[in-house]
């Protein structure tokens, strides 16, 4: 009996992944705008109602992977070690992400990741939806910084700067990798850029 919730949750995750995989394969083959939700549901062998239960908007079929990381920065701030500054924790987490080739850092040359990156950047509807997730993540970070003792309006201003820096670093990395630079070759430059960016942030936002 105790295993049932776990089994149900795993089934939901498998269904969600199957729907998204079917959608992305269709979008990559024919383009995001050329494929309807009904076709995605048919290929994934689910009803439209089921599809929308997992993905409220068509764009989410692709961008749920970004949405799953929406509060990453806020989570890092909240989970930092005792005595560790918020910005220091964010720097450490980003550098660790580079070392581990996490897609959110842009330093990932997995062909599937690159294919989704190209799909997103070439589709206006996906770019617009991604901006919504970025904005929500910025708000979550501002709240976490406020809880960490950063007063208004500094928490919001700092969150905006940090979010912009993380996005700029990730985009530069992914642009380089998409242009054919192997992630391992890009890594030293990516680390140097991140170190410089966070050093500049530390002098700009006024806390470590």
C-alpha positions in Angstrom: 0.0 0.0 0.0 2.8 2.4 0.9 4.3 2.0 -2.6 1.1 3.1 -4.4 1.7 6.9 -4.3 5.3 6.4 -5.5 4.1 4.2 -8.4 1.4 6.7 -9.4 3.9 9.5 -9.3 6.4 7.5 -11.5 3.6 6.8 -13.9 2.8 10.5 -14.1 6.4 11.4 -14.7 6.6 8.8 -17.5 3.5 10.1 -19.1 4.7 13.6 -18.9 8.1 12.7 -20.4 6.4 10.7 -23.2 4.2 13.6 -24.2 7.1 16.1 -24.2 9.3 13.7 -26.2 6.7 13.2 -28.8 6.1 16.9 -29.0 9.7 17.9 -29.3 10.3 15.3 -32.0 7.5 16.6 -34.1 8.5 20.3 -33.5 12.1 19.5 -34.5 11.0 17.7 -37.6 8.4 20.2 -38.9 8.7 23.4 -36.8 6.8 24.5 -33.7 4.1 26.5 -35.5 3.4 23.7 -38.0 2.4 21.1 -35.4 -0.9 21.3 -33.5 -1.6 20.1 -30.0 -4.1 17.5 -31.3 -1.4 15.9 -33.4 1.0 15.8 -30.4 -1.8 14.1 -28.3 -2.4 11.5 -31.0 1.3 10.6 -31.4 1.7 10.5 -27.6 -1.4 8.3 -27.4 -3.2 10.5 -24.9 -6.3 12.7 -25.1 -6.0 16.5 -25.5 -7.5 16.8 -22.0 -4.7 14.7 -20.6 -2.1 16.6 -22.5 -3.3 19.9 -21.1 -3.5 18.5 -17.6 0.3 18.1 -17.8 1.1 21.1 -20.1 -1.3 24.0 -19.8 0.2 25.8 -22.8 1.6 24.4 -26.1 4.9 26.2 -25.3 5.2 24.3 -22.1 5.7 21.1 -24.1 9.2 22.3 -24.8 9.9 24.7 -22.0 8.9 22.6 -19.0 12.6 21.7 -18.8 13.3 25.4 -18.2 10.3 25.8 -15.9 11.6 22.9 -13.7 14.6 25.1 -13.0 12.7 28.3 -12.4 13.5 28.7 -8.7 17.0 27.3 -8.9 18.7 30.5 -7.9 16.2 31.1 -5.0 16.7 27.5 -3.8 20.5 28.0 -3.8 20.1 31.1 -1.6 17.8 29.4 0.8 20.0 26.3 1.0 23.3 28.0 1.5 25.6 27.0 4.3 25.5 28.8 7.6 27.6 31.9 7.3 27.8 31.8 3.5 26.7 34.9 1.7 23.9 34.6 -0.9 26.1 35.8 -3.8 28.9 33.5 -2.8 26.5 30.6 -2.8 25.2 31.5 -6.3 28.7 31.8 -7.6 29.6 28.4 -6.2 26.5 26.8 -7.7 27.0 28.3 -11.1 30.7 27.1 -11.2 29.6 23.7 -10.1 27.0 23.7 -12.9 29.7 24.5 -15.4 31.9 21.6 -14.2 28.9 19.2 -14.3 27.9 20.5 -17.8 24.4 21.4 -16.6 22.2 22.6 -19.5 21.1 25.7 -17.5 24.6 27.0 -17.6 24.7 26.7 -21.4 27.8 24.6 -21.3 26.3 21.4 -22.6 27.0 19.9 -26.0 24.6 17.1 -25.9 23.0 17.0 -29.3 19.5 16.8 -27.9 20.1 19.8 -25.7 21.5 21.8 -28.7 18.5 20.8 -30.8 16.1 22.2 -28.2 18.2 25.3 -27.8 18.0 26.0 -31.5 14.2 25.3 -31.5 13.6 27.8 -28.7 15.8 30.6 -30.0 14.3 30.4 -33.5 10.6 30.3 -32.3 9.2 33.7 -31.1 6.4 32.1 -29.1 8.9 30.0 -27.2 11.2 33.0 -26.6 8.3 35.0 -25.2 7.2 32.1 -22.9 10.8 31.6 -21.7 10.8 35.3 -20.7 7.9 34.6 -18.4 9.7 31.8 -16.6 12.8 34.0 -16.3 10.7 36.8 -14.8 9.1 34.4 -12.3 12.5 33.1 -11.3 13.7 36.6 -10.8 10.8 37.3 -8.5 11.5 34.1 -6.5 15.1 35.1 -6.1 14.1 38.5 -4.9 11.9 36.9 -2.3 14.8 34.6 -1.2 17.2 37.5 -0.9 14.7 39.5 1.1 14.3 36.5 3.5 18.1 36.5 3.7 18.1 40.0 5.0 18.5 42.1 1.9 16.1 45.0 2.3 13.8 46.6 -0.3 14.4 47.8 -2.9 17.8 46.2 -2.9 16.5 42.6 -3.0 14.7 43.3 -6.3 17.5 45.2 -7.8 20.0 42.5 -6.9 17.8 39.8 -8.2 17.5 41.6 -11.6 21.3 42.0 -11.9 22.0 38.4 -10.8 19.3 37.0 -13.2 20.7 39.0 -16.1 24.3 37.9 -15.4 23.3 34.2 -15.2 21.3 34.5 -18.4 24.1 36.3 -20.3 26.7 33.7 -19.2 24.5 30.8 -20.2 23.6 32.3 -23.5 27.2 33.0 -24.4 28.1 29.4 -23.5 25.3 27.9 -25.5 26.1 30.2 -28.5 29.7 29.0 -28.5 28.7 25.4 -28.2 26.0 25.7 -30.9 28.7 27.2 -33.2 30.7 24.0 -32.8 33.0 24.7 -29.8 33.2 21.5 -27.6 32.0 22.1 -24.1 35.3 20.9 -22.7 37.2 23.4 -24.9 34.8 26.2 -23.8 35.0 25.4 -20.1 38.1 27.4 -19.1 36.7 30.5 -20.8 33.3 29.9 -19.3 34.8 29.7 -15.8 36.8 32.9 -16.3 33.7 34.7 -17.5 31.6 33.5 -14.6 34.3 34.5 -12.1 34.6 38.0 -13.5 30.9 38.4 -13.7 30.3 37.4 -10.1 33.2 39.6 -9.0 31.6 42.5 -10.7 28.3 41.6 -9.1 29.8 41.5 -5.6 31.0 45.1 -6.0 27.7 46.2 -7.6 25.1 44.6 -5.4 27.0 45.4 -2.2 26.8 42.0 -0.4 28.7 38.7 -0.7 
